Amino acid sequence: MRTVLMVAEKPSLAQSIAKILSRGNMSSRKGLNGACSVHEYAGSFIGQSAHFKMTSVCGHVMTLDFIGKYNSWDKVDPAELFSKAPTEKKEANPKLTMVKFLQVEGRGCDCIVLWLDCDKEGENICFEVLDAVLPVMNKPRGTERTIYRAKFSSITDTDICNAMNHLGEPNRNEALSVDARQELDLRIGCAFTRFQTKYFQGKYGNLDSSLISFGPCQTPTLGFCVERHDKIQSFKPETYWVLQAKVNLEKESSLTLDWDRVRVFDREIAQMFLNITKIAKEAKVESVSKKEKVKQRPLALNTVEMLRVASAALGMGPQHAMQIAERLYTQGYISYPRTETTHYPENFDLKGCLRQQANNPYWAETVKALLSEGINRPRKGHDAGDHPPITPMRAATEAELGGDGWRLYEYITRHFIATVSADCKYLQTTISFSIGPERFTCVGKVVTSPGFTEIMPWHSIPLEESLPQCEKGDLFPIGEIKLLEKQTSPPDYLTEAELITLMEKHGIGTDASIPVHINNICQRNYVTVESGRRLKPTNLGIVLVHGYYKIDAELVLPTIRSAVEKQLNLIALGKANYHQVLEHTLDIFKRKFHYFVDSIAGMDELMEVSFSPLAATGKPLSRCGKCHRFMKYIQAKPSRLHCSHCDDTYSLPQNGTIKLYKELRCPLDDFELVLWSSGSRGKSYPLCPYCYNHPPFRDMKKGMGCNECTHPTCQHSLSMLGIGQCVECENGVLVLDSTSGPKWKMACNKCNVIVHFFENAHKVRVSSETCDLCEAALVNVDFNKAKSPLPGDETQHSGCVFCDPVFQDLVELKHAAMRHPMHRGGQGKRQGRGRGKGRRPGGRLNPKKPKDKMAALAAYFV
């Protein structure tokens, strides 16, 4: 019997597909990585009995990155990233051990069926999966085919069974186009980002963005927003005049007429027209025309239109809307939400999809009427050859989906019903009047057949005043004629919907990546989202775009990226060579980069006007160990310390608060220590600004605080305050937070585990002795007599946090996933598993306090 491995893109999809193909008769188990399940069942495959194993990945298995030293911003010239720097595929999420999991499940399998999403990214993941499992699968006999690709657009029984009966092959060219995009974005983005971030953050203190990023798609996206901002700023309002006339009808009602000239920009001419028309006492009907007009039903829904409506009408950001659409798809409510197509194929079961909606109270009547009277074929749209338009695949209720999920599903369903409804028809009456020599008009519309506007009421023809019955030559008394003074108004900031339209028009990004680019410019603090989901550029965003225009406009204009997207599409179609496109594009951007670096002074001039130099920002906080003057703490992202006397900048941990730590100094370099804290419920630790940026010992890395410092005698170091191995992560050590009293705690120096203990204790110290059972350091605790929880009114006790029964009830683990073997229902007290091992790399020495750095190093190596 053959064994067939089947791989989907997400665990929920694997479960749904396996359920359909096995008709619910399957066994399920968790995979070794804990994130993916394996569903097994027996069946037949290409006419032979087979054992099926259905599992999944969690998105991309691999990601592209530079190797080793090229990931360091300090060691490598960004210009090298264009060609010299070698790249490698790394596991996208090492914690999931996805490659190992796929190999375990794929070992001994005869065939593989790839159920990845049917878009370019999906094809790319297909080959990532194949690279992992082909080496461990059984070798094919002769020319026997072992790799199959399933093509599907929705998670319905019909679509999935149809895909299983018509298996194809994965598309290598589409996968290569994704590889090319990944490499271009990595090399170009990293080179520009590293250069401009280091250059500007080294000079200015209030940029308020931790990364001054550049992206081949992200930057033109920002360019559109700044272009609109510039139009608003340069707009000069002009005064114009409009002639407004009202004629009296019967029963004291009146009719407002529109002037055929619309408006004039000269006050004297406007006054002349007013004087001429004021002579007339009656308005004469010159013509009456009636036309039957049609408002067309919408085209079928594609991704870009869905994102536009979600932003403009539902108030959802594109990224959020896409996440909800993906969830609705994986749950089987809608078809695949990433599609450029607005045309249904001839064989698409429109009636079947419509029948699913026949019982929903919101649109049941409309649907039943359509089914009984017969549906209209949707309008002929654009066929991009990818997936059918976004369609509701099964009925749902508001209670099932809730909140935003229901709102998006409701729109998708109403849009679908509208595409198979009739067009909206209305009668338009136009009456032309003359008042003296001037012509005026009024227009009225009366709906004759509402059509699709019944299901999409926001598209309905607005109700207007009914026009009087009249014929050519009829006269009406004039009620009033007046001159209105108005002003032209500037355009508003771009809405997300308008930005999406511009990106699609200029070929920036794909239907899948457009939300990501818009989200990026928001997160980088280049634009802010104002009311009505309008995107207003920040000072930083404006200066960057103006700087690019000044140096090289093509970096921000959509033209060059649009040309690259076309080349990538040619790779996907097999009409362009992957290596040639990559080489040619990187060569262009390498030249642009060198020119950008040489001309950076042009952008710097704009920065100087808008931002303050480092020396002028921040407030004095701690003393420099070199000059003993105060360094300034710059709070704006990325927070850092700057010594204006030495002209040195020291980076600090982000996303927390920094304050001076008791004016204590580092024994190695005499810098005053600072205390970083993530809040009362989080963790805190002291750090030396110099050691944090220049690790003093070989076993330390840049970005380590005192809680990871291996100095043998410093009272703040890991050697003195480390208690035991972390209860959750492999490499972490639980370190006493000596500033946390009276609510004492210890925190892991690698992960976010926090252990609260000995509340209201007067003093907690880490002893030099270790526990016999688990090798963790013992802790000396002093309590006040009035608040001592120790037996027999004792105020002092020394013991192991994990093993000592006296401490058992005084320790509270604050992490959902935390479990220490000593805290399992009172059992396992002798299963220490060596907690605390390796907490003090150099052992505990007690020589005299080192006087300088060399003495400290000598003490350490002794």
QUIFENNOR-V826542 format. One record per pair of residues at least 6 apart in sequence whose ideal C-beta (glycine too) atoms are under 6 Angstrom apart, sorted by the first residue. I is the first residue (numbers start at 1). J is the second residue. If there is no record, write none. Layout:
# QUIFENNOR-V826542
I;J
I;J
This chain:
# QUIFENNOR-V826542
1;49
1;51
2;50
2;110
3;51
3;109
3;110
4;45
4;50
4;52
4;111
5;53
5;106
5;109
5;112
6;54
6;113
6;115
7;114
7;129
8;14
8;17
8;56
8;115
9;116
9;117
10;56
10;330
11;36
11;37
11;56
12;330
13;330
14;54
14;55
14;56
16;155
17;115
17;160
18;26
18;39
18;54
20;157
20;160
22;41
26;39
26;41
27;40
28;37
28;39
29;38
30;37
31;38
31;101
32;101
32;104
33;96
33;97
33;101
35;58
35;96
36;55
36;56
38;53
38;55
39;54
40;53
41;52
42;51
43;52
55;105
57;98
60;92
60;125
61;98
61;128
62;89
62;92
62;128
63;90
63;92
64;87
64;182
64;186
65;90
66;85
66;87
67;86
67;88
69;75
70;76
70;85
73;194
78;191
78;194
78;195
81;187
81;190
81;191
82;187
82;586
82;590
99;132
102;132
102;133
103;132
103;136
106;133
106;136
106;137
107;136
109;137
110;138
111;146
112;147
113;148
113;150
114;126
114;149
114;170
115;150
116;122
116;125
116;126
118;151
119;338
120;174
120;177
120;178
121;178
123;170
123;171
123;174
123;175
124;175
124;178
126;170
127;175
140;146
148;167
149;168
149;169
149;170
150;163
150;167
151;163
151;168
152;159
152;160
152;163
153;335
153;336
153;387
153;388
154;335
154;393
155;332
156;393
173;572
173;574
174;572
176;571
176;578
177;568
177;571
177;572
180;568
180;571
180;578
180;581
180;582
181;568
184;585
188;216
188;589
189;215
191;593
192;214
193;213
193;214
196;212
197;211
197;212
200;212
204;611
205;612
205;614
205;617
205;618
205;634
206;611
206;612
206;617
206;636
207;540
207;611
208;525
208;636
208;637
209;524
209;525
209;540
209;637
210;637
210;638
213;524
216;561
217;508
217;509
217;517
217;561
218;517
218;520
219;556
220;508
220;556
220;558
220;561
221;517
221;521
222;521
222;526
222;541
222;545
223;545
223;556
224;499
224;502
225;494
225;527
225;535
225;537
226;537
226;542
226;545
228;494
229;537
231;491
232;490
235;490
237;487
237;488
238;488
239;487
240;263
240;265
240;486
241;264
241;270
241;483
241;485
242;263
242;484
243;259
243;273
244;482
244;484
245;257
245;435
245;440
245;481
246;254
246;256
246;479
246;480
247;255
247;283
247;476
247;478
248;254
248;477
248;479
249;255
249;468
254;479
255;442
257;433
257;440
257;442
258;441
259;440
260;439
264;270
270;483
274;483
276;436
277;435
277;436
277;438
277;481
278;481
279;436
280;435
280;436
282;475
282;477
283;433
283;435
283;476
283;478
284;434
284;475
285;470
285;472
285;474
286;432
286;434
287;432
287;472
288;431
289;430
290;429
291;428
292;427
293;426
293;428
294;423
294;425
295;424
296;423
297;418
297;421
297;423
297;452
298;418
299;342
299;379
299;381
300;342
300;344
300;378
300;381
300;389
300;419
301;389
301;390
301;415
302;339
302;340
302;342
302;389
303;338
303;339
303;511
304;500
304;504
304;511
306;390
307;318
307;321
307;500
308;497
308;500
310;316
310;321
311;496
311;497
311;533
312;497
314;407
318;515
318;518
319;515
319;519
322;515
324;404
324;405
324;408
325;337
328;334
328;409
329;336
329;337
332;394
333;394
333;396
333;409
334;390
334;392
334;393
334;412
335;390
335;391
335;393
336;387
337;390
338;511
338;512
339;386
339;387
340;384
340;386
340;511
341;383
341;384
341;386
341;389
342;381
342;382
342;389
343;380
343;381
343;383
344;378
348;388
350;420
353;391
354;367
356;394
356;395
357;367
357;395
358;367
358;368
360;395
363;417
363;455
366;454
366;455
375;420
376;420
376;422
378;419
390;412
391;416
392;412
392;413
392;416
396;409
398;406
401;409
414;455
414;456
417;455
418;452
418;455
418;456
421;451
421;452
422;451
423;451
424;450
424;451
424;453
425;448
425;449
426;445
426;447
426;448
426;461
427;446
427;448
428;445
429;444
429;467
430;443
431;442
432;441
433;440
444;464
444;467
445;461
447;461
453;459
453;460
493;534
493;536
494;535
495;533
495;534
496;533
500;514
503;509
503;514
506;558
506;562
507;562
507;565
508;558
508;561
509;517
521;527
525;538
526;541
527;535
527;537
527;541
528;536
530;536
539;610
543;606
543;607
543;610
545;556
546;606
547;603
547;606
548;555
548;556
550;602
551;596
551;599
551;602
552;592
554;560
564;585
567;576
567;581
570;576
571;578
571;581
614;642
615;644
617;634
618;632
618;633
618;634
619;633
620;630
620;632
621;633
621;660
622;631
622;660
622;672
622;674
623;630
623;672
624;631
624;643
625;669
625;670
625;671
625;690
626;646
627;645
627;646
629;645
631;641
631;643
632;642
633;641
634;640
638;654
639;652
640;649
640;651
640;652
641;650
641;689
642;649
650;689
650;693
652;658
653;676
656;676
656;677
656;678
657;677
658;674
658;676
659;675
661;673
661;674
661;675
661;686
664;673
665;672
666;688
667;714
667;850
668;696
668;853
668;856
669;690
671;688
671;689
671;690
673;686
673;688
675;684
675;686
677;684
683;747
683;754
684;737
685;705
685;707
686;706
686;716
687;705
687;706
695;701
695;702
697;710
699;710
706;716
706;717
707;718
707;735
707;749
708;718
708;749
709;717
709;718
710;841
711;717
712;719
712;842
712;845
712;859
712;860
719;840
721;735
721;736
721;766
722;733
722;735
722;839
722;840
723;734
723;736
723;746
723;776
723;777
724;734
724;776
724;835
724;836
725;835
725;836
725;837
726;732
726;734
726;748
726;753
727;818
727;820
728;753
728;818
729;750
729;751
731;750
732;748
732;749
732;750
732;751
733;749
733;839
734;746
734;748
735;749
736;746
736;766
737;745
737;747
742;760
743;759
744;757
744;758
744;761
744;764
745;754
745;756
746;755
747;754
753;815
753;818
754;814
755;813
756;812
756;814
757;810
757;811
758;764
758;781
758;810
760;787
761;781
761;783
762;782
762;783
762;784
763;782
764;781
765;780
766;777
767;778
767;780
768;844
769;778
770;777
771;800
771;803
773;803
773;832
774;802
774;803
774;832
774;835
774;836
775;834
775;836
775;837
776;800
776;802
776;835
776;836
778;798
778;800
779;801
780;798
781;797
782;796
783;795
785;795
788;795
790;797
797;806
799;806
799;807
801;807
801;811
802;820
802;822
802;835
803;822
821;828
821;831
821;833
842;860
847;859
850;856
850;859
